Amino acid sequence: MPHDPSFIVAIVMVCTGGWLINNWIRAKHGYALEDEWGGKTERKDTTESRAEAQRLVAENRELHGKIDAMQDRLVVLEKIVTDRGYSLSAEIEALRDAPAIGKATTTTERV
């Protein structure tokens, strides 16, 4: 009776897949990884990596502060633009008229 090797291949594939999933979960949570002979590879947690992590945390806090400030400024600008009493066209026309008066007096003085 000939034996089919597909059952053995399936067992090897399931075991290898389980080992890969186990190491992925262990790496994700910071545990030591296992090699194929049962040995462990410890995580290298050096002072440089800790200092880098602390620097990144500080930078992250600073950037969050800047974003919060920008959001506050955006809210103020939105209030200004959407205010019903805000007459932008009238202010633009007032600005157009003011320099024209100033320029007219300076050109007549030069002549």
C-alpha positions as CSV (number, residue, x, y, z in Angstrom):
1,M,0.0,0.0,0.0
2,P,1.7,3.2,-1.1
3,H,1.9,6.1,1.4
4,D,1.0,9.6,0.3
5,P,3.6,12.2,1.6
6,S,1.0,15.0,1.4
7,F,0.0,14.3,5.0
8,I,3.5,14.7,6.2
9,V,4.0,17.9,4.2
10,A,0.8,19.3,5.7
11,I,2.0,18.5,9.2
12,V,5.3,20.3,8.5
13,M,3.5,23.3,7.0
14,V,1.1,23.6,10.0
15,C,4.0,23.4,12.5
16,T,6.1,26.0,10.6
17,G,3.1,28.3,10.3
18,G,2.4,27.9,14.1
19,W,6.1,28.7,14.8
20,L,5.9,31.8,12.6
21,I,2.7,33.1,14.2
22,N,4.2,32.4,17.7
23,N,7.3,34.5,16.9
24,W,5.3,37.3,15.4
25,I,3.1,37.6,18.5
26,R,6.2,37.4,20.7
27,A,8.0,40.1,18.7
28,K,4.9,42.3,18.7
29,H,4.7,42.2,22.5
30,G,8.4,42.5,23.1
31,Y,9.2,39.0,24.3
32,A,12.4,37.0,23.4
33,L,12.2,35.2,20.0
34,E,12.7,31.5,19.6
35,D,14.9,30.1,16.9
36,E,14.3,26.8,15.1
37,W,16.3,24.8,17.7
38,G,14.5,26.2,20.8
39,G,17.1,28.9,21.6
40,K,16.1,32.4,22.5
41,T,17.1,35.7,21.1
42,E,16.7,38.4,23.6
43,R,15.6,41.9,22.6
44,K,18.4,44.4,22.5
45,D,17.0,47.3,24.5
46,T,20.0,49.7,24.7
47,T,20.2,53.1,26.3
48,E,20.4,54.6,22.8
49,S,17.1,53.2,21.8
50,R,15.5,54.3,25.1
51,A,16.9,57.8,24.6
52,E,15.6,57.9,21.0
53,A,12.2,56.8,22.2
54,Q,12.2,59.5,24.9
55,R,13.2,62.1,22.3
56,L,10.5,61.0,20.0
57,V,7.9,61.2,22.8
58,A,9.0,64.7,23.6
59,E,8.9,65.7,19.9
60,N,5.4,64.1,19.6
61,R,4.2,66.2,22.6
62,E,5.6,69.4,21.1
63,L,4.0,68.7,17.7
64,H,0.6,68.0,19.4
65,G,0.9,71.3,21.2
66,K,1.5,73.1,17.9
67,I,-1.4,71.3,16.3
68,D,-3.7,72.4,19.2
69,A,-2.5,76.0,18.8
70,M,-3.2,75.9,15.0
71,Q,-6.6,74.4,15.6
72,D,-7.4,77.3,18.0
73,R,-6.3,79.8,15.5
74,L,-8.3,78.1,12.8
75,V,-11.4,78.3,15.0
76,V,-10.9,82.0,15.4
77,L,-10.4,82.5,11.7
78,E,-13.6,80.5,10.9
79,K,-15.5,82.7,13.3
80,I,-14.2,85.8,11.6
81,V,-15.1,84.6,8.2
82,T,-18.5,83.2,9.0
83,D,-19.6,86.2,11.1
84,R,-22.7,87.8,9.5
85,G,-21.6,91.3,10.5
86,Y,-18.3,90.9,8.8
87,S,-18.3,93.0,5.6
88,L,-15.2,92.0,3.8
89,S,-16.1,93.8,0.6
90,A,-16.7,97.1,2.4
91,E,-13.3,96.9,4.1
92,I,-11.6,96.0,0.7
93,E,-13.2,99.1,-0.9
94,A,-12.1,101.3,2.0
95,L,-8.5,100.0,1.6
96,R,-8.6,100.7,-2.1
97,D,-9.8,104.3,-1.6
98,A,-7.3,105.2,1.2
99,P,-4.1,104.6,-0.9
100,A,-5.6,106.4,-3.9
101,I,-6.1,109.6,-1.9
102,G,-2.5,109.4,-0.5
103,K,-1.1,108.8,-4.0
104,A,-3.0,111.7,-5.5
105,T,-1.7,114.2,-3.0
106,T,1.9,113.0,-3.4
107,T,1.8,113.2,-7.2
108,T,0.4,116.8,-7.2
109,E,3.1,117.9,-4.8
110,R,5.9,116.7,-7.1
111,V,4.6,118.6,-10.1
